[in-house]
Amino acid sequence: MTNAAGQRLIMSAPTASRSEVIDEMEDAWDQAGYSYPSALAAGGAPTIRDFASIVYDEAVAEGVSPRAGLRAGHEGDGLAALRR
């Protein structure tokens, strides 16, 4: 979703289904070639798909576009902490 100036909106409803967005998140992680940190299992996310599901659900609950959150994580390398 974009505004009149063509900028992507961060605060917006999802523009694709939950499964499509989660698939995109999982694919992006897999394509990056990183292994999934087992330490995240203790927090309730034993797989990247579980983690992506949590990210999606939390973003939607807060009114944030899940895709915007995914882009921010990649562009700013906010996912670097997961690779440690």
Chimera marker file (.cmm) of the C-alpha trace (Angstrom):
<marker_set name="trace">
<marker id="1" x="0.000" y="0.000" z="0.000" r="1" g="1" b="0" radius="0.5"/>
<marker id="2" x="1.358" y="3.432" z="-0.934" r="1" g="1" b="0" radius="0.5"/>
<marker id="3" x="0.395" y="7.040" z="-0.371" r="1" g="1" b="0" radius="0.5"/>
<marker id="4" x="-0.183" y="9.696" z="-3.064" r="1" g="1" b="0" radius="0.5"/>
<marker id="5" x="3.583" y="10.289" z="-3.315" r="1" g="1" b="0" radius="0.5"/>
<marker id="6" x="4.206" y="6.579" z="-3.975" r="1" g="1" b="0" radius="0.5"/>
<marker id="7" x="5.774" y="5.950" z="-0.583" r="1" g="1" b="0" radius="0.5"/>
<marker id="8" x="5.077" y="2.625" z="1.086" r="1" g="1" b="0" radius="0.5"/>
<marker id="9" x="2.998" y="2.901" z="4.226" r="1" g="1" b="0" radius="0.5"/>
<marker id="10" x="4.377" y="1.338" z="7.372" r="1" g="1" b="0" radius="0.5"/>
<marker id="11" x="1.186" y="1.611" z="9.373" r="1" g="1" b="0" radius="0.5"/>
<marker id="12" x="-1.240" y="-0.370" z="7.234" r="1" g="1" b="0" radius="0.5"/>
<marker id="13" x="-3.101" y="-3.627" z="6.992" r="1" g="1" b="0" radius="0.5"/>
<marker id="14" x="-1.445" y="-6.568" z="5.270" r="1" g="1" b="0" radius="0.5"/>
<marker id="15" x="-1.742" y="-6.522" z="1.475" r="1" g="1" b="0" radius="0.5"/>
<marker id="16" x="-1.339" y="-10.294" z="1.099" r="1" g="1" b="0" radius="0.5"/>
<marker id="17" x="-2.568" y="-13.329" z="2.985" r="1" g="1" b="0" radius="0.5"/>
<marker id="18" x="-0.902" y="-14.437" z="6.195" r="1" g="1" b="0" radius="0.5"/>
<marker id="19" x="0.523" y="-17.551" z="4.539" r="1" g="1" b="0" radius="0.5"/>
<marker id="20" x="1.908" y="-15.576" z="1.564" r="1" g="1" b="0" radius="0.5"/>
<marker id="21" x="3.731" y="-13.105" z="3.801" r="1" g="1" b="0" radius="0.5"/>
<marker id="22" x="5.090" y="-15.849" z="6.071" r="1" g="1" b="0" radius="0.5"/>
<marker id="23" x="6.259" y="-17.776" z="2.987" r="1" g="1" b="0" radius="0.5"/>
<marker id="24" x="8.068" y="-14.624" z="1.787" r="1" g="1" b="0" radius="0.5"/>
<marker id="25" x="9.759" y="-14.189" z="5.167" r="1" g="1" b="0" radius="0.5"/>
<marker id="26" x="10.834" y="-17.813" z="5.270" r="1" g="1" b="0" radius="0.5"/>
<marker id="27" x="12.091" y="-17.735" z="1.681" r="1" g="1" b="0" radius="0.5"/>
<marker id="28" x="14.067" y="-14.532" z="2.289" r="1" g="1" b="0" radius="0.5"/>
<marker id="29" x="15.797" y="-16.125" z="5.286" r="1" g="1" b="0" radius="0.5"/>
<marker id="30" x="16.537" y="-19.326" z="3.399" r="1" g="1" b="0" radius="0.5"/>
<marker id="31" x="17.865" y="-17.458" z="0.352" r="1" g="1" b="0" radius="0.5"/>
<marker id="32" x="20.229" y="-15.500" z="2.581" r="1" g="1" b="0" radius="0.5"/>
<marker id="33" x="21.848" y="-18.834" z="3.404" r="1" g="1" b="0" radius="0.5"/>
<marker id="34" x="21.858" y="-18.490" z="7.177" r="1" g="1" b="0" radius="0.5"/>
<marker id="35" x="21.164" y="-21.318" z="9.555" r="1" g="1" b="0" radius="0.5"/>
<marker id="36" x="18.399" y="-20.728" z="12.057" r="1" g="1" b="0" radius="0.5"/>
<marker id="37" x="19.618" y="-20.090" z="15.624" r="1" g="1" b="0" radius="0.5"/>
<marker id="38" x="18.448" y="-22.841" z="17.932" r="1" g="1" b="0" radius="0.5"/>
<marker id="39" x="18.430" y="-20.407" z="20.862" r="1" g="1" b="0" radius="0.5"/>
<marker id="40" x="15.162" y="-18.938" z="19.557" r="1" g="1" b="0" radius="0.5"/>
<marker id="41" x="13.382" y="-22.214" z="20.277" r="1" g="1" b="0" radius="0.5"/>
<marker id="42" x="13.319" y="-21.324" z="23.970" r="1" g="1" b="0" radius="0.5"/>
<marker id="43" x="11.289" y="-18.235" z="23.088" r="1" g="1" b="0" radius="0.5"/>
<marker id="44" x="8.669" y="-20.270" z="21.264" r="1" g="1" b="0" radius="0.5"/>
<marker id="45" x="10.056" y="-20.133" z="17.740" r="1" g="1" b="0" radius="0.5"/>
<marker id="46" x="11.861" y="-23.414" z="16.997" r="1" g="1" b="0" radius="0.5"/>
<marker id="47" x="11.886" y="-22.748" z="13.223" r="1" g="1" b="0" radius="0.5"/>
<marker id="48" x="12.146" y="-19.726" z="10.951" r="1" g="1" b="0" radius="0.5"/>
<marker id="49" x="8.530" y="-20.334" z="9.947" r="1" g="1" b="0" radius="0.5"/>
<marker id="50" x="7.462" y="-20.131" z="13.593" r="1" g="1" b="0" radius="0.5"/>
<marker id="51" x="9.477" y="-16.918" z="14.004" r="1" g="1" b="0" radius="0.5"/>
<marker id="52" x="7.953" y="-15.430" z="10.841" r="1" g="1" b="0" radius="0.5"/>
<marker id="53" x="4.486" y="-16.319" z="12.137" r="1" g="1" b="0" radius="0.5"/>
<marker id="54" x="5.159" y="-14.483" z="15.389" r="1" g="1" b="0" radius="0.5"/>
<marker id="55" x="6.543" y="-11.451" z="13.523" r="1" g="1" b="0" radius="0.5"/>
<marker id="56" x="3.482" y="-11.395" z="11.264" r="1" g="1" b="0" radius="0.5"/>
<marker id="57" x="0.971" y="-11.719" z="14.100" r="1" g="1" b="0" radius="0.5"/>
<marker id="58" x="2.660" y="-9.079" z="16.251" r="1" g="1" b="0" radius="0.5"/>
<marker id="59" x="2.951" y="-6.637" z="13.346" r="1" g="1" b="0" radius="0.5"/>
<marker id="60" x="-0.723" y="-7.010" z="12.467" r="1" g="1" b="0" radius="0.5"/>
<marker id="61" x="-1.729" y="-6.646" z="16.124" r="1" g="1" b="0" radius="0.5"/>
<marker id="62" x="0.153" y="-3.326" z="16.240" r="1" g="1" b="0" radius="0.5"/>
<marker id="63" x="-1.208" y="-2.087" z="12.909" r="1" g="1" b="0" radius="0.5"/>
<marker id="64" x="2.160" y="-2.358" z="11.170" r="1" g="1" b="0" radius="0.5"/>
<marker id="65" x="2.500" y="-3.801" z="7.681" r="1" g="1" b="0" radius="0.5"/>
<marker id="66" x="4.290" y="-7.159" z="8.094" r="1" g="1" b="0" radius="0.5"/>
<marker id="67" x="6.077" y="-6.586" z="4.788" r="1" g="1" b="0" radius="0.5"/>
<marker id="68" x="7.362" y="-3.219" z="6.003" r="1" g="1" b="0" radius="0.5"/>
<marker id="69" x="8.812" y="-4.925" z="9.056" r="1" g="1" b="0" radius="0.5"/>
<marker id="70" x="10.451" y="-7.561" z="6.887" r="1" g="1" b="0" radius="0.5"/>
<marker id="71" x="11.980" y="-4.922" z="4.599" r="1" g="1" b="0" radius="0.5"/>
<marker id="72" x="13.281" y="-2.954" z="7.574" r="1" g="1" b="0" radius="0.5"/>
<marker id="73" x="14.887" y="-6.082" z="8.980" r="1" g="1" b="0" radius="0.5"/>
<marker id="74" x="16.719" y="-6.747" z="5.735" r="1" g="1" b="0" radius="0.5"/>
<marker id="75" x="17.582" y="-3.189" z="4.727" r="1" g="1" b="0" radius="0.5"/>
<marker id="76" x="18.956" y="-2.244" z="8.106" r="1" g="1" b="0" radius="0.5"/>
<marker id="77" x="20.323" y="-5.735" z="8.731" r="1" g="1" b="0" radius="0.5"/>
<marker id="78" x="18.148" y="-5.878" z="11.809" r="1" g="1" b="0" radius="0.5"/>
<marker id="79" x="18.179" y="-9.656" z="11.506" r="1" g="1" b="0" radius="0.5"/>
<marker id="80" x="21.926" y="-9.776" z="12.174" r="1" g="1" b="0" radius="0.5"/>
<marker id="81" x="21.305" y="-10.615" z="15.827" r="1" g="1" b="0" radius="0.5"/>
<marker id="82" x="19.573" y="-13.825" z="14.760" r="1" g="1" b="0" radius="0.5"/>
<marker id="83" x="22.712" y="-15.015" z="13.004" r="1" g="1" b="0" radius="0.5"/>
<marker id="84" x="24.891" y="-14.836" z="16.106" r="1" g="1" b="0" radius="0.5"/>
<link id1="1" id2="2" r="1" g="1" b="0" radius="0.2"/>
<link id1="2" id2="3" r="1" g="1" b="0" radius="0.2"/>
<link id1="3" id2="4" r="1" g="1" b="0" radius="0.2"/>
<link id1="4" id2="5" r="1" g="1" b="0" radius="0.2"/>
<link id1="5" id2="6" r="1" g="1" b="0" radius="0.2"/>
<link id1="6" id2="7" r="1" g="1" b="0" radius="0.2"/>
<link id1="7" id2="8" r="1" g="1" b="0" radius="0.2"/>
<link id1="8" id2="9" r="1" g="1" b="0" radius="0.2"/>
<link id1="9" id2="10" r="1" g="1" b="0" radius="0.2"/>
<link id1="10" id2="11" r="1" g="1" b="0" radius="0.2"/>
<link id1="11" id2="12" r="1" g="1" b="0" radius="0.2"/>
<link id1="12" id2="13" r="1" g="1" b="0" radius="0.2"/>
<link id1="13" id2="14" r="1" g="1" b="0" radius="0.2"/>
<link id1="14" id2="15" r="1" g="1" b="0" radius="0.2"/>
<link id1="15" id2="16" r="1" g="1" b="0" radius="0.2"/>
<link id1="16" id2="17" r="1" g="1" b="0" radius="0.2"/>
<link id1="17" id2="18" r="1" g="1" b="0" radius="0.2"/>
<link id1="18" id2="19" r="1" g="1" b="0" radius="0.2"/>
<link id1="19" id2="20" r="1" g="1" b="0" radius="0.2"/>
<link id1="20" id2="21" r="1" g="1" b="0" radius="0.2"/>
<link id1="21" id2="22" r="1" g="1" b="0" radius="0.2"/>
<link id1="22" id2="23" r="1" g="1" b="0" radius="0.2"/>
<link id1="23" id2="24" r="1" g="1" b="0" radius="0.2"/>
<link id1="24" id2="25" r="1" g="1" b="0" radius="0.2"/>
<link id1="25" id2="26" r="1" g="1" b="0" radius="0.2"/>
<link id1="26" id2="27" r="1" g="1" b="0" radius="0.2"/>
<link id1="27" id2="28" r="1" g="1" b="0" radius="0.2"/>
<link id1="28" id2="29" r="1" g="1" b="0" radius="0.2"/>
<link id1="29" id2="30" r="1" g="1" b="0" radius="0.2"/>
<link id1="30" id2="31" r="1" g="1" b="0" radius="0.2"/>
<link id1="31" id2="32" r="1" g="1" b="0" radius="0.2"/>
<link id1="32" id2="33" r="1" g="1" b="0" radius="0.2"/>
<link id1="33" id2="34" r="1" g="1" b="0" radius="0.2"/>
<link id1="34" id2="35" r="1" g="1" b="0" radius="0.2"/>
<link id1="35" id2="36" r="1" g="1" b="0" radius="0.2"/>
<link id1="36" id2="37" r="1" g="1" b="0" radius="0.2"/>
<link id1="37" id2="38" r="1" g="1" b="0" radius="0.2"/>
<link id1="38" id2="39" r="1" g="1" b="0" radius="0.2"/>
<link id1="39" id2="40" r="1" g="1" b="0" radius="0.2"/>
<link id1="40" id2="41" r="1" g="1" b="0" radius="0.2"/>
<link id1="41" id2="42" r="1" g="1" b="0" radius="0.2"/>
<link id1="42" id2="43" r="1" g="1" b="0" radius="0.2"/>
<link id1="43" id2="44" r="1" g="1" b="0" radius="0.2"/>
<link id1="44" id2="45" r="1" g="1" b="0" radius="0.2"/>
<link id1="45" id2="46" r="1" g="1" b="0" radius="0.2"/>
<link id1="46" id2="47" r="1" g="1" b="0" radius="0.2"/>
<link id1="47" id2="48" r="1" g="1" b="0" radius="0.2"/>
<link id1="48" id2="49" r="1" g="1" b="0" radius="0.2"/>
<link id1="49" id2="50" r="1" g="1" b="0" radius="0.2"/>
<link id1="50" id2="51" r="1" g="1" b="0" radius="0.2"/>
<link id1="51" id2="52" r="1" g="1" b="0" radius="0.2"/>
<link id1="52" id2="53" r="1" g="1" b="0" radius="0.2"/>
<link id1="53" id2="54" r="1" g="1" b="0" radius="0.2"/>
<link id1="54" id2="55" r="1" g="1" b="0" radius="0.2"/>
<link id1="55" id2="56" r="1" g="1" b="0" radius="0.2"/>
<link id1="56" id2="57" r="1" g="1" b="0" radius="0.2"/>
<link id1="57" id2="58" r="1" g="1" b="0" radius="0.2"/>
<link id1="58" id2="59" r="1" g="1" b="0" radius="0.2"/>
<link id1="59" id2="60" r="1" g="1" b="0" radius="0.2"/>
<link id1="60" id2="61" r="1" g="1" b="0" radius="0.2"/>
<link id1="61" id2="62" r="1" g="1" b="0" radius="0.2"/>
<link id1="62" id2="63" r="1" g="1" b="0" radius="0.2"/>
<link id1="63" id2="64" r="1" g="1" b="0" radius="0.2"/>
<link id1="64" id2="65" r="1" g="1" b="0" radius="0.2"/>
<link id1="65" id2="66" r="1" g="1" b="0" radius="0.2"/>
<link id1="66" id2="67" r="1" g="1" b="0" radius="0.2"/>
<link id1="67" id2="68" r="1" g="1" b="0" radius="0.2"/>
<link id1="68" id2="69" r="1" g="1" b="0" radius="0.2"/>
<link id1="69" id2="70" r="1" g="1" b="0" radius="0.2"/>
<link id1="70" id2="71" r="1" g="1" b="0" radius="0.2"/>
<link id1="71" id2="72" r="1" g="1" b="0" radius="0.2"/>
<link id1="72" id2="73" r="1" g="1" b="0" radius="0.2"/>
<link id1="73" id2="74" r="1" g="1" b="0" radius="0.2"/>
<link id1="74" id2="75" r="1" g="1" b="0" radius="0.2"/>
<link id1="75" id2="76" r="1" g="1" b="0" radius="0.2"/>
<link id1="76" id2="77" r="1" g="1" b="0" radius="0.2"/>
<link id1="77" id2="78" r="1" g="1" b="0" radius="0.2"/>
<link id1="78" id2="79" r="1" g="1" b="0" radius="0.2"/>
<link id1="79" id2="80" r="1" g="1" b="0" radius="0.2"/>
<link id1="80" id2="81" r="1" g="1" b="0" radius="0.2"/>
<link id1="81" id2="82" r="1" g="1" b="0" radius="0.2"/>
<link id1="82" id2="83" r="1" g="1" b="0" radius="0.2"/>
<link id1="83" id2="84" r="1" g="1" b="0" radius="0.2"/>
</marker_set>
